Amino acid sequence: MHSNAWYLNLGQYVPFQGRRDALELCLGYQDFDPNTAVTDQLDARWLTFGANYHIEGTKRQVRLQYAIRDEGALDVENNTIMLEYDHAF
């Protein structure tokens, strides 16, 4: 059995002049195939785009992202909107 997986994430900051906050635009692609011999519901390809808002540096951020999901043998639409708050202590 052989597997194949890779991902690519890109981000670009949009600066706010004179502030410590920053807006980061994000784009990502993931491809995961745990068994290349078969096409099944575990095969996944995701395209994600969104924005991260960093508050006063990098200790706090709010993420808003949309993921377009294509999952192998499943013919189901389960695209996802994600809203997340991160705080590093």
N, CA, C and O atoms as a Tinker XYZ file with bonds, in Angstrom:
   356  protein
     1  N      0.839000   -1.178000    0.000000    73     2
     2  CA     0.000000    0.000000    0.000000    64     1     3
     3  C      0.890000    1.250000    0.000000    63     2     4     5
     4  O      1.851000    1.340000    0.765000    81     3
     5  N      0.561000    2.192000   -0.854000    73     3     6
     6  CA     1.279000    3.465000   -0.918000    64     5     7
     7  C      0.304000    4.591000   -0.615000    63     6     8     9
     8  O     -0.875000    4.521000   -0.963000    81     7
     9  N      0.809000    5.622000    0.035000    73     7    10
    10  CA    -0.005000    6.801000    0.307000    64     9    11
    11  C      0.664000    8.029000   -0.287000    63    10    12    13
    12  O      1.851000    8.014000   -0.611000    81    11
    13  N     -0.108000    9.080000   -0.423000    73    11    14
    14  CA     0.398000   10.313000   -0.998000    64    13    15
    15  C     -0.308000   11.475000   -0.313000    63    14    16    17
    16  O     -1.533000   11.477000   -0.197000    81    15
    17  N      0.459000   12.463000    0.142000    73    15    18
    18  CA    -0.132000   13.635000    0.783000    64    17    19
    19  C      0.809000   14.822000    0.615000    63    18    20    21
    20  O      2.030000   14.679000    0.675000    81    19
    21  N      0.225000   15.986000    0.405000    73    19    22
    22  CA     1.002000   17.213000    0.359000    64    21    23
    23  C      0.059000   18.404000    0.557000    63    22    24    25
    24  O     -1.154000   18.287000    0.384000    81    23
    25  N      0.627000   19.526000    0.913000    73    23    26
    26  CA    -0.163000   20.743000    1.066000    64    25    27
    27  C      0.694000   21.960000    0.743000    63    26    28    29
    28  O      1.924000   21.912000    0.785000    81    27
    29  N      0.021000   23.030000    0.428000    73    27    30
    30  CA     0.671000   24.302000    0.139000    64    29    31
    31  C     -0.178000   25.400000    0.762000    63    30    32    33
    32  O     -1.375000   25.489000    0.487000    81    31
    33  N      0.423000   26.229000    1.592000    73    31    34
    34  CA    -0.271000   27.352000    2.210000    64    33    35
    35  C      0.457000   28.639000    1.874000    63    34    36    37
    36  O      1.680000   28.718000    1.992000    81    35
    37  N     -0.284000   29.633000    1.461000    73    35    38
    38  CA     0.274000   30.948000    1.138000    64    37    39
    39  C     -0.424000   32.002000    1.984000    63    38    40    41
    40  O     -1.624000   31.908000    2.239000    81    39
    41  N      0.324000   32.994000    2.412000    73    39    42
    42  CA    -0.252000   34.092000    3.179000    64    41    43
    43  C      0.407000   35.399000    2.786000    63    42    44    45
    44  O      1.601000   35.444000    2.489000    81    43
    45  N     -0.382000   36.458000    2.788000    73    43    46
    46  CA     0.144000   37.783000    2.466000    64    45    47
    47  C     -0.455000   38.790000    3.439000    63    46    48    49
    48  O     -1.675000   38.918000    3.547000    81    47
    49  N      0.422000   39.507000    4.149000    73    47    50
    50  CA    -0.045000   40.525000    5.087000    64    49    51
    51  C     -0.440000   41.796000    4.355000    63    50    52    53
    52  O      0.204000   42.205000    3.389000    81    51
    53  N     -1.504000   42.406000    4.832000    73    51    54
    54  CA    -1.941000   43.712000    4.357000    64    53    55
    55  C     -1.694000   44.665000    5.528000    63    54    56    57
    56  O     -2.444000   44.636000    6.504000    81    55
    57  N     -0.664000   45.503000    5.452000    73    55    58
    58  CA    -0.274000   46.296000    6.627000    64    57    59
    59  C     -1.240000   47.437000    6.928000    63    58    60    61
    60  O     -1.840000   48.033000    6.034000    81    59
    61  N     -1.366000   47.716000    8.219000    73    59    62
    62  CA    -2.076000   48.899000    8.694000    64    61    63
    63  C     -1.011000   49.853000    9.190000    63    62    64    65
    64  O     -0.245000   49.513000   10.092000    81    63
    65  N     -0.954000   51.025000    8.623000    73    63    66
    66  CA     0.100000   51.971000    8.964000    64    65    67
    67  C     -0.065000   52.471000   10.401000    63    66    68    69
    68  O     -1.125000   52.969000   10.781000    81    67
    69  N      1.003000   52.327000   11.194000    73    67    70
    70  CA     1.008000   52.836000   12.554000    64    69    71
    71  C      0.270000   51.973000   13.564000    63    70    72    73
    72  O      0.011000   52.433000   14.676000    81    71
    73  N     -0.077000   50.744000   13.218000    73    71    74
    74  CA    -0.795000   49.871000   14.152000    64    73    75
    75  C     -0.058000   48.546000   14.291000    63    74    76    77
    76  O      0.703000   48.153000   13.407000    81    75
    77  N     -0.292000   47.858000   15.412000    73    75    78
    78  CA     0.306000   46.536000   15.617000    64    77    79
    79  C     -0.591000   45.429000   15.076000    63    78    80    81
    80  O     -0.153000   44.283000   14.974000    81    79
    81  N     -1.835000   45.746000   14.729000    73    79    82
    82  CA    -2.740000   44.765000   14.147000    64    81    83
    83  C     -2.351000   44.515000   12.693000    63    82    84    85
    84  O     -1.755000   45.379000   12.050000    81    83
    85  N     -2.682000   43.348000   12.180000    73    83    86
    86  CA    -2.372000   43.038000   10.787000    64    85    87
    87  C     -3.428000   42.094000   10.224000    63    86    88    89
    88  O     -3.929000   41.206000   10.914000    81    87
    89  N     -3.745000   42.307000    8.976000    73    87    90
    90  CA    -4.656000   41.437000    8.249000    64    89    91
    91  C     -3.820000   40.559000    7.328000    63    90    92    93
    92  O     -2.983000   41.062000    6.578000    81    91
    93  N     -4.044000   39.253000    7.381000    73    91    94
    94  CA    -3.313000   38.303000    6.546000    64    93    95
    95  C     -4.314000   37.585000    5.638000    63    94    96    97
    96  O     -5.239000   36.933000    6.124000    81    95
    97  N     -4.132000   37.702000    4.342000    73    95    98
    98  CA    -4.953000   36.971000    3.386000    64    97    99
    99  C     -4.317000   35.610000    3.154000    63    98   100   101
   100  O     -3.099000   35.513000    3.000000    81    99
   101  N     -5.129000   34.558000    3.128000    73    99   102
   102  CA    -4.599000   33.190000    3.082000    64   101   103
   103  C     -5.217000   32.387000    1.949000    63   102   104   105
   104  O     -6.377000   32.578000    1.585000    81   103
   105  N     -4.412000   31.483000    1.401000    73   103   106
   106  CA    -4.854000   30.550000    0.372000    64   105   107
   107  C     -4.122000   29.235000    0.618000    63   106   108   109
   108  O     -2.912000   29.226000    0.845000    81   107
   109  N     -4.851000   28.132000    0.574000    73   107   110
   110  CA    -4.219000   26.847000    0.824000    64   109   111
   111  C     -4.812000   25.748000   -0.037000    63   110   112   113
   112  O     -5.971000   25.823000   -0.445000    81   111
   113  N     -4.007000   24.722000   -0.314000    73   111   114
   114  CA    -4.460000   23.546000   -1.051000    64   113   115
   115  C     -3.888000   22.312000   -0.372000    63   114   116   117
   116  O     -2.699000   22.275000   -0.054000    81   115
   117  N     -4.724000   21.297000   -0.145000    73   115   118
   118  CA    -4.289000   20.047000    0.472000    64   117   119
   119  C     -4.747000   18.877000   -0.377000    63   118   120   121
   120  O     -5.864000   18.879000   -0.896000    81   119
   121  N     -3.894000   17.884000   -0.519000    73   119   122
   122  CA    -4.225000   16.668000   -1.252000    64   121   123
   123  C     -3.776000   15.485000   -0.397000    63   122   124   125
   124  O     -2.599000   15.372000   -0.054000    81   123
   125  N     -4.716000   14.606000   -0.054000    73   123   126
   126  CA    -4.416000   13.465000    0.812000    64   125   127
   127  C     -5.033000   12.210000    0.223000    63   126   128   129
   128  O     -6.236000   12.168000   -0.036000    81   127
   129  N     -4.215000   11.188000    0.011000    73   127   130
   130  CA    -4.670000    9.893000   -0.499000    64   129   131
   131  C     -3.966000    8.804000    0.316000    63   130   132   133
   132  O     -2.809000    8.486000    0.043000    81   131
   133  N     -4.653000    8.223000    1.320000    73   131   134
   134  CA    -3.994000    7.258000    2.186000    64   133   135
   135  C     -3.692000    5.921000    1.515000    63   134   136   137
   136  O     -2.858000    5.161000    2.008000    81   135
   137  N     -4.358000    5.620000    0.395000    73   135   138
   138  CA    -4.107000    4.368000   -0.330000    64   137   139
   139  C     -4.291000    4.652000   -1.818000    63   138   140   141
   140  O     -5.419000    4.721000   -2.305000    81   139
   141  N     -3.190000    4.816000   -2.532000    73   139   142
   142  CA    -3.261000    5.197000   -3.948000    64   141   143
   143  C     -3.812000    4.091000   -4.838000    63   142   144   145
   144  O     -4.106000    4.343000   -6.007000    81   143
   145  N     -3.960000    2.879000   -4.323000    73   143   146
   146  CA    -4.472000    1.763000   -5.130000    64   145   147
   147  C     -5.983000    1.832000   -5.335000    63   146   148   149
   148  O     -6.508000    1.217000   -6.263000    81   147
   149  N     -6.689000    2.574000   -4.479000    73   147   150
   150  CA    -8.151000    2.662000   -4.579000    64   149   151
   151  C     -8.597000    4.114000   -4.448000    63   150   152   153
   152  O     -7.907000    4.943000   -3.856000    81   151
   153  N     -9.760000    4.399000   -5.010000    73   151   154
   154  CA   -10.401000    5.688000   -4.796000    64   153   155
   155  C    -11.556000    5.446000   -3.839000    63   154   156   157
   156  O    -12.509000    4.738000   -4.162000    81   155
   157  N    -11.459000    6.045000   -2.652000    73   155   158
   158  CA   -12.504000    5.845000   -1.659000    64   157   159
   159  C    -12.810000    7.152000   -0.936000    63   158   160   161
   160  O    -12.315000    8.214000   -1.313000    81   159
   161  N    -13.639000    7.062000    0.116000    73   159   162
   162  CA   -14.081000    8.259000    0.828000    64   161   163
   163  C    -12.960000    8.913000    1.624000    63   162   164   165
   164  O    -13.138000   10.023000    2.125000    81   163
   165  N    -11.817000    8.261000    1.754000    73   163   166
   166  CA   -10.695000    8.851000    2.487000    64   165   167
   167  C     -9.851000    9.790000    1.632000    63   166   168   169
   168  O     -9.088000   10.587000    2.179000    81   167
   169  N     -9.963000    9.720000    0.311000    73   167   170
   170  CA    -9.235000   10.638000   -0.573000    64   169   171
   171  C     -9.807000   12.040000   -0.386000    63   170   172   173
   172  O    -11.024000   12.220000   -0.380000    81   171
   173  N     -8.940000   13.022000   -0.235000    73   171   174
   174  CA    -9.428000   14.374000    0.037000    64   173   175
   175  C     -8.591000   15.422000   -0.678000    63   174   176   177
   176  O     -7.362000   15.349000   -0.699000    81   175
   177  N     -9.268000   16.388000   -1.258000    73   175   178
   178  CA    -8.643000   17.573000   -1.850000    64   177   179
   179  C     -9.412000   18.777000   -1.341000    63   178   180   181
   180  O    -10.624000   18.881000   -1.533000    81   179
   181  N     -8.700000   19.683000   -0.689000    73   179   182
   182  CA    -9.335000   20.870000   -0.115000    64   181   183
   183  C     -8.670000   22.126000   -0.645000    63   182   184   185
   184  O     -7.444000   22.212000   -0.697000    81   183
   185  N     -9.472000   23.091000   -1.035000    73   183   186
   186  CA    -9.012000   24.430000   -1.382000    64   185   187
   187  C     -9.578000   25.359000   -0.317000    63   186   188   189
   188  O    -10.791000   25.421000   -0.119000    81   187
   189  N     -8.698000   26.079000    0.366000    73   187   190
   190  CA    -9.107000   26.952000    1.460000    64   189   191
   191  C     -8.654000   28.375000    1.172000    63   190   192   193
   192  O     -7.524000   28.608000    0.744000    81   191
   193  N     -9.558000   29.329000    1.415000    73   191   194
   194  CA    -9.155000   30.733000    1.325000    64   193   195
   195  C     -9.848000   31.509000    2.429000    63   194   196   197
   196  O    -10.927000   31.140000    2.893000    81   195
   197  N     -9.204000   32.594000    2.838000    73   195   198
   198  CA    -9.781000   33.382000    3.917000    64   197   199
   199  C     -8.843000   34.461000    4.386000    63   198   200   201
   200  O     -7.942000   34.892000    3.667000    81   199
   201  N     -9.080000   34.896000    5.635000    73   199   202
   202  CA    -8.295000   35.978000    6.216000    64   201   203
   203  C     -8.074000   35.705000    7.693000    63   202   204   205
   204  O     -8.943000   35.173000    8.383000    81   203
   205  N     -6.891000   36.079000    8.162000    73   203   206
   206  CA    -6.552000   36.030000    9.588000    64   205   207
   207  C     -6.311000   37.467000   10.030000    63   206   208   209
   208  O     -5.571000   38.207000    9.381000    81   207
   209  N     -6.938000   37.860000   11.138000    73   207   210
   210  CA    -6.739000   39.196000   11.688000    64   209   211
   211  C     -5.926000   39.058000   12.963000    63   210   212   213
   212  O     -6.428000   38.571000   13.976000    81   211
   213  N     -4.658000   39.492000   12.916000    73   211   214
   214  CA    -3.747000   39.404000   14.051000    64   213   215
   215  C     -3.926000   40.655000   14.909000    63   214   216   217
   216  O     -3.836000   41.777000   14.411000    81   215
   217  N     -4.182000   40.452000   16.210000    73   215   218
   218  CA    -4.459000   41.555000   17.130000    64   217   219
   219  C     -3.226000   41.830000   17.971000    63   218   220   221
   220  O     -2.779000   40.964000   18.724000    81   219
   221  N     -2.674000   43.028000   17.848000    73   219   222
   222  CA    -1.508000   43.468000   18.621000    64   221   223
   223  C     -0.358000   42.469000   18.533000    63   222   224   225
   224  O      0.130000   41.996000   19.560000    81   223
   225  N      0.064000   42.152000   17.350000    73   223   226
   226  CA     1.147000   41.200000   17.130000    64   225   227
   227  C      0.604000   39.837000   16.748000    63   226   228   229
   228  O     -0.340000   39.733000   15.965000    81   227
   229  N      1.208000   38.783000   17.308000    73   227   230
   230  CA     0.800000   37.433000   16.912000    64   229   231
   231  C      0.206000   36.613000   18.056000    63   230   232   233
   232  O     -0.064000   35.426000   17.872000    81   231
   233  N     -0.004000   37.207000   19.227000    73   231   234
   234  CA    -0.526000   36.438000   20.359000    64   233   235
   235  C     -2.023000   36.159000   20.255000    63   234   236   237
   236  O     -2.501000   35.161000   20.795000    81   235
   237  N     -2.756000   37.010000   19.580000    73   235   238
   238  CA    -4.197000   36.797000   19.415000    64   237   239
   239  C     -4.553000   36.976000   17.946000    63   238   240   241
   240  O     -4.013000   37.850000   17.267000    81   239
   241  N     -5.460000   36.145000   17.468000    73   239   242
   242  CA    -5.911000   36.301000   16.096000    64   241   243
   243  C     -7.315000   35.731000   15.917000    63   242   244   245
   244  O     -7.744000   34.836000   16.645000    81   243
   245  N     -8.001000   36.268000   14.942000    73   243   246
   246  CA    -9.310000   35.777000   14.523000    64   245   247
   247  C     -9.142000   35.284000   13.093000    63   246   248   249
   248  O     -8.603000   35.989000   12.241000    81   247
   249  N     -9.612000   34.062000   12.839000    73   247   250
   250  CA    -9.497000   33.467000   11.502000    64   249   251
   251  C    -10.889000   33.275000   10.918000    63   250   252   253
   252  O    -11.799000   32.796000   11.594000    81   251
   253  N    -11.041000   33.651000    9.672000    73   251   254
   254  CA   -12.269000   33.375000    8.928000    64   253   255
   255  C    -11.841000   32.733000    7.618000    63   254   256   257
   256  O    -11.168000   33.364000    6.803000    81   255
   257  N    -12.235000   31.463000    7.412000    73   255   258
   258  CA   -11.800000   30.738000    6.226000    64   257   259
   259  C    -12.950000   29.934000    5.642000    63   258   260   261
   260  O    -13.868000   29.520000    6.348000    81   259
   261  N    -12.876000   29.727000    4.350000    73   259   262
   262  CA   -13.858000   28.927000    3.624000    64   261   263
   263  C    -13.117000   27.790000    2.935000    63   262   264   265
   264  O    -12.147000   28.031000    2.216000    81   263
   265  N    -13.559000   26.560000    3.145000    73   263   266
   266  CA   -12.909000   25.388000    2.559000    64   265   267
   267  C    -13.851000   24.735000    1.554000    63   266   268   269
   268  O    -14.989000   24.397000    1.879000    81   267
   269  N    -13.360000   24.564000    0.332000    73   267   270
   270  CA   -14.074000   23.818000   -0.700000    64   269   271
   271  C    -13.506000   22.409000   -0.668000    63   270   272   273
   272  O    -12.319000   22.211000   -0.930000    81   271
   273  N    -14.348000   21.425000   -0.347000    73   271   274
   274  CA   -13.880000   20.057000   -0.118000    64   273   275
   275  C    -14.335000   19.121000   -1.234000    63   274   276   277
   276  O    -15.500000   19.127000   -1.631000    81   275
   277  N    -13.406000   18.328000   -1.725000    73   275   278
   278  CA   -13.695000   17.256000   -2.684000    64   277   279
   279  C    -13.151000   15.982000   -2.069000    63   278   280   281
   280  O    -11.938000   15.820000   -1.934000    81   279
   281  N    -14.044000   15.078000   -1.696000    73   279   282
   282  CA   -13.628000   13.871000   -0.993000    64   281   283
   283  C    -13.941000   12.634000   -1.811000    63   282   284   285
   284  O    -15.024000   12.058000   -1.709000    81   283
   285  N    -12.966000   12.233000   -2.632000    73   283   286
   286  CA   -12.957000   10.996000   -3.405000    64   285   287
   287  C    -14.287000   10.458000   -3.863000    63   286   288   289
   288  O    -14.964000   11.068000   -4.690000    81   287
   289  N    -14.660000    9.323000   -3.329000    73   287   290
   290  CA   -15.834000    8.591000   -3.790000    64   289   291
   291  C    -17.143000    9.159000   -3.249000    63   290   292   293
   292  O    -18.213000    8.749000   -3.700000    81   291
   293  N    -17.090000   10.074000   -2.312000    73   291   294
   294  CA   -18.316000   10.638000   -1.745000    64   293   295
   295  C    -18.861000   11.731000   -2.655000    63   294   296   297
   296  O    -18.133000   12.643000   -3.048000    81   295
   297  N    -20.133000   11.635000   -2.983000    73   295   298
   298  CA   -20.776000   12.671000   -3.782000    64   297   299
   299  C    -21.656000   13.502000   -2.851000    63   298   300   301
   300  O    -22.884000   13.482000   -2.930000    81   299
   301  N    -20.979000   14.231000   -1.969000    73   299   302
   302  CA   -21.683000   15.049000   -0.985000    64   301   303
   303  C    -21.019000   16.421000   -0.952000    63   302   304   305
   304  O    -19.799000   16.535000   -1.078000    81   303
   305  N    -21.824000   17.448000   -0.784000    73   303   306
   306  CA   -21.275000   18.798000   -0.667000    64   305   307
   307  C    -21.155000   19.145000    0.801000    63   306   308   309
   308  O    -22.161000   19.283000    1.497000    81   307
   309  N    -19.938000   19.284000    1.269000    73   307   310
   310  CA   -19.714000   19.635000    2.669000    64   309   311
   311  C    -18.660000   20.729000    2.797000    63   310   312   313
   312  O    -17.778000   20.666000    3.653000    81   311
   313  N    -18.769000   21.723000    1.936000    73   311   314
   314  CA   -17.893000   22.882000    2.053000    64   313   315
   315  C    -18.127000   23.515000    3.425000    63   314   316   317
   316  O    -19.215000   23.398000    3.990000    81   315
   317  N    -17.117000   24.175000    3.949000    73   315   318
   318  CA   -17.165000   24.616000    5.332000    64   317   319
   319  C    -16.709000   26.059000    5.479000    63   318   320   321
   320  O    -15.737000   26.484000    4.854000    81   319
   321  N    -17.421000   26.806000    6.313000    73   319   322
   322  CA   -16.977000   28.132000    6.755000    64   321   323
   323  C    -16.469000   27.966000    8.182000    63   322   324   325
   324  O    -17.167000   27.428000    9.041000    81   323
   325  N    -15.244000   28.434000    8.426000    73   323   326
   326  CA   -14.642000   28.287000    9.750000    64   325   327
   327  C    -14.363000   29.659000   10.350000    63   326   328   329
   328  O    -13.753000   30.512000    9.705000    81   327
   329  N    -14.801000   29.866000   11.559000    73   327   330
   330  CA   -14.499000   31.077000   12.325000    64   329   331
   331  C    -13.831000   30.619000   13.617000    63   330   332   333
   332  O    -14.387000   29.808000   14.358000    81   331
   333  N    -12.643000   31.141000   13.881000    73   331   334
   334  CA   -11.840000   30.650000   14.994000    64   333   335
   335  C    -11.137000   31.826000   15.675000    63   334   336   337
   336  O    -10.722000   32.781000   15.019000    81   335
   337  N    -11.010000   31.737000   17.005000    73   335   338
   338  CA   -10.251000   32.718000   17.768000    64   337   339
   339  C     -9.098000   31.988000   18.446000    63   338   340   341
   340  O     -9.320000   30.979000   19.114000    81   339
   341  N     -7.874000   32.479000   18.286000    73   339   342
   342  CA    -6.686000   31.891000   18.900000    64   341   343
   343  C     -6.065000   32.894000   19.857000    63   342   344   345
   344  O     -5.973000   34.084000   19.556000    81   343
   345  N     -5.637000   32.397000   21.024000    73   343   346
   346  CA    -4.956000   33.237000   21.999000    64   345   347
   347  C     -3.792000   32.441000   22.584000    63   346   348   349
   348  O     -4.003000   31.393000   23.195000    81   347
   349  N     -2.580000   32.927000   22.402000    73   347   350
   350  CA    -1.389000   32.273000   22.945000    64   349   351
   351  C     -1.085000   32.874000   24.314000    63   350   352   353
   352  O     -1.075000   34.093000   24.483000    81   351
   353  N     -0.843000   32.015000   25.269000    73   351   354
   354  CA    -0.542000   32.473000   26.638000    64   353   355
   355  C      0.934000   32.360000   26.905000    63   354   356
   356  O      1.390000   32.695000   27.999000    81   355
